[in-house]
């Protein structure tokens, strides 16, 4: 048998299952508890109570102890398997203390109350039980949400660690390539200089360092401070062709090439060719 109060507010206040083989007891309990706004389900015995529990969850179970075919403690032990989170209360006029104590100790029973009951006291016990159930539900929900957040954080951390590992490997690879390129450029027999868009000398291979240091130029120097006007003009108009340049008795033909044709780089490259040496260059 099943009875319910108003579905909206009642379910928000909690769902009770009352189990007793005496119909007048069930009726008395329903009348007393209906004022508190619960959804109330009733069963005339343990078997019917277990059936109801299999069909829908409840928050608090109040069961008589002395019932035919199945005692209240036996019923609540099985109820715990079906609805483990429900708060379980034994209500009985008989004091089978040992079986009830055992049930309380093993967790099958939350509280033992005696008949006849005092209405206000019983209502308070049930309100406390519903409140405890709701708190437990909130704790479970928060725990699940926290675990979900932690799982997302662990996944994000794993992604970050993977990206960091990839970045470290890429940097190591880039450093290796950069070192190889540096060695290749240093091994060239031709002086080679890199100038950025602000006309600052930002790179020079070994031959260029040897040549330009003696001529008063170096990395970090603005080319306007050490190069003649015709080479400065060449920097801004590479298409105008090579220009002659001399330093310490040595004569060169200087060519300029813009960066960025095949990459995202910018700036210009100056290449010194010894006078009389004709090497076709295409940067």
TAWOWO-V313963 format. One record per residue. SS is DSSP state (hx for helix, st for strand, lp for the rest). NEAR is the number of other C-alpha atoms within 10 Angstrom. Layout:
SS:NEAR ; SS:NEAR
This chain:
lp:11 ; lp:13 ; lp:12 ; lp:16 ; lp:17 ; lp:13 ; hx:13 ; hx:11 ; hx:12 ; hx:18 ; hx:18 ; hx:12 ; hx:18 ; lp:21 ; st:23 ; st:26 ; st:23 ; st:25 ; st:30 ; lp:24 ; lp:17 ; lp:13 ; hx:13 ; hx:10 ; hx:14 ; hx:19 ; hx:12 ; hx:11 ; hx:18 ; hx:21 ; hx:11 ; hx:14 ; hx:19 ; hx:15 ; lp:10 ; lp:14 ; lp:18 ; lp:24 ; st:25 ; st:23 ; st:22 ; st:25 ; st:23 ; lp:20 ; lp:24 ; hx:26 ; hx:15 ; hx:15 ; hx:24 ; hx:20 ; hx:13 ; hx:18 ; hx:19 ; hx:12 ; hx:9 ; lp:9 ; lp:16 ; lp:22 ; lp:23 ; st:26 ; st:27 ; st:24 ; st:30 ; st:29 ; lp:27 ; lp:20 ; lp:18 ; lp:12 ; lp:10 ; lp:14 ; lp:17 ; hx:24 ; hx:24 ; hx:15 ; hx:22 ; hx:31 ; hx:18 ; hx:15 ; hx:22 ; hx:18 ; hx:11 ; hx:16 ; lp:20 ; lp:15 ; lp:16 ; lp:27 ; st:26 ; st:27 ; st:26 ; st:25 ; st:22 ; st:20 ; lp:13 ; lp:11 ; lp:14 ; lp:11 ; hx:10 ; hx:9 ; hx:12 ; hx:19 ; hx:14 ; hx:13 ; hx:20 ; hx:18 ; hx:11 ; lp:11 ; lp:16 ; lp:24 ; lp:23 ; lp:18 ; st:18 ; st:20 ; st:18 ; st:15 ; lp:11 ; lp:9 ; lp:13 ; lp:10 ; hx:13 ; hx:11 ; hx:11 ; hx:17 ; hx:17 ; hx:12 ; hx:15 ; hx:21 ; hx:18 ; hx:13 ; hx:22 ; hx:23 ; hx:17 ; hx:16 ; hx:19 ; hx:16 ; hx:12 ; hx:14 ; hx:15 ; hx:12 ; hx:12 ; hx:12 ; hx:12 ; hx:12 ; hx:12 ; hx:12 ; hx:12 ; hx:12 ; hx:12 ; hx:12 ; hx:12 ; hx:12 ; hx:12 ; hx:12 ; hx:12 ; hx:12 ; hx:12 ; hx:12 ; hx:12 ; hx:12 ; hx:12 ; hx:12 ; hx:12 ; hx:12 ; hx:12 ; hx:12 ; hx:12 ; hx:12 ; hx:12 ; hx:12 ; hx:12 ; hx:12 ; hx:13 ; hx:12 ; hx:12 ; hx:12 ; hx:12 ; hx:12 ; hx:12 ; hx:13 ; hx:12 ; hx:12 ; hx:12 ; hx:14 ; hx:13 ; hx:11 ; hx:17 ; hx:18 ; hx:12 ; lp:13 ; lp:14 ; lp:16 ; lp:22 ; st:23 ; st:23 ; st:22 ; st:24 ; lp:16 ; lp:11 ; lp:9 ; lp:18 ; st:18 ; st:22 ; st:15 ; st:17 ; st:23 ; lp:20 ; hx:20 ; hx:18 ; hx:23 ; hx:19 ; hx:14 ; hx:18 ; hx:19 ; hx:11 ; hx:11 ; lp:14 ; lp:11 ; lp:20 ; lp:22 ; lp:18 ; lp:12 ; lp:15 ; st:17 ; hx:20 ; hx:14 ; hx:10 ; lp:14 ; lp:15 ; lp:12 ; hx:11 ; hx:12 ; hx:21 ; hx:15 ; hx:12 ; hx:19 ; hx:23 ; hx:14 ; lp:13 ; hx:19 ; hx:12 ; hx:12 ; lp:12 ; lp:19 ; st:16 ; st:15 ; st:18 ; st:14 ; st:11 ; lp:8 ; lp:5 ; st:10 ; st:15 ; st:18 ; st:18 ; st:21 ; st:22 ; st:25 ; st:21 ; st:19 ; lp:17 ; lp:12 ; lp:10 ; lp:7 ; lp:7 ; lp:7 ; lp:11 ; lp:14 ; lp:18 ; st:20 ; st:21 ; st:22 ; st:19 ; st:23 ; st:21 ; st:19 ; lp:14 ; lp:9 ; lp:9 ; lp:9 ; lp:8 ; lp:5 ; lp:8 ; lp:5 ; lp:10
